[in-house]
Amino acid sequence: MTFKYSFTFPISGANKLPRFKNWAAEHAAGIEVSLPPQVPVKSESLTIRLRSADDRQALMTKLAGIDL
C-alpha cells in the first residue's frame, strides 16, 4: 500500500519534523504518515503523505486548533 493522500498544515519555526513526530506519537499513534526528509526553517507549512482519505480526515480533526 502506498501513501496516496497528502495533507498540508501550517507550522512555523525550526525543528518541524521532530515536533510533528512527537505530537503524532502521543495523539495520532494509529495513523501512518510519510514525512519529507527535511523542511526548510523559513517554510510556514508542512506537507505529509497519508495512506487513506480516512487517515487524512482523522488527522485533520486531531490537528484542529493545535499550534505546533
C-alpha positions in Angstrom: 0.0 0.0 0.0 1.3 3.5 -0.8 0.8 6.9 0.6 -1.6 8.4 -1.9 -3.1 11.2 0.1 -1.4 14.4 1.2 -2.2 16.9 3.9 -0.6 20.4 4.3 -1.0 22.3 7.5 0.6 25.5 8.9 3.6 25.1 11.1 6.5 27.6 11.6 9.9 27.7 13.3 12.7 25.3 13.5 12.6 21.5 14.1 9.2 21.0 12.4 9.7 17.3 11.8 10.7 16.3 15.4 7.9 18.4 16.8 5.4 16.7 14.5 6.8 13.3 15.2 6.5 13.8 18.9 2.9 15.1 18.6 1.9 12.3 16.3 3.4 9.6 18.7 1.2 11.0 21.5 -2.0 12.0 19.7 -2.2 10.1 16.4 -0.3 6.8 17.0 -2.7 4.8 14.8 -2.2 7.0 11.7 0.7 6.0 9.5 2.4 9.0 7.8 5.3 9.5 5.4 7.3 12.6 6.2 9.7 14.5 3.9 13.4 14.1 4.6 13.7 17.8 5.6 11.8 21.0 5.7 13.4 24.5 5.4 13.3 26.6 8.5 11.7 29.5 6.6 8.8 27.3 5.4 5.5 28.1 7.0 3.8 24.8 6.3 4.4 21.0 6.4 3.1 18.5 3.8 2.8 14.9 4.9 1.6 11.8 3.0 -1.1 9.5 4.3 -2.4 6.1 3.3 -6.1 6.8 3.1 -8.7 9.5 3.0 -10.0 8.3 6.4 -6.5 8.8 7.9 -6.4 12.3 6.3 -9.8 13.2 7.8 -8.8 11.8 11.2 -5.5 13.8 11.2 -7.3 17.0 10.2 -9.7 16.5 13.1 -6.9 15.9 15.6 -4.9 18.9 14.4 -7.8 21.3 14.5 -6.9 24.1 16.9 -3.5 22.7 17.7 -0.5 25.1 17.4 2.7 23.1 16.7 
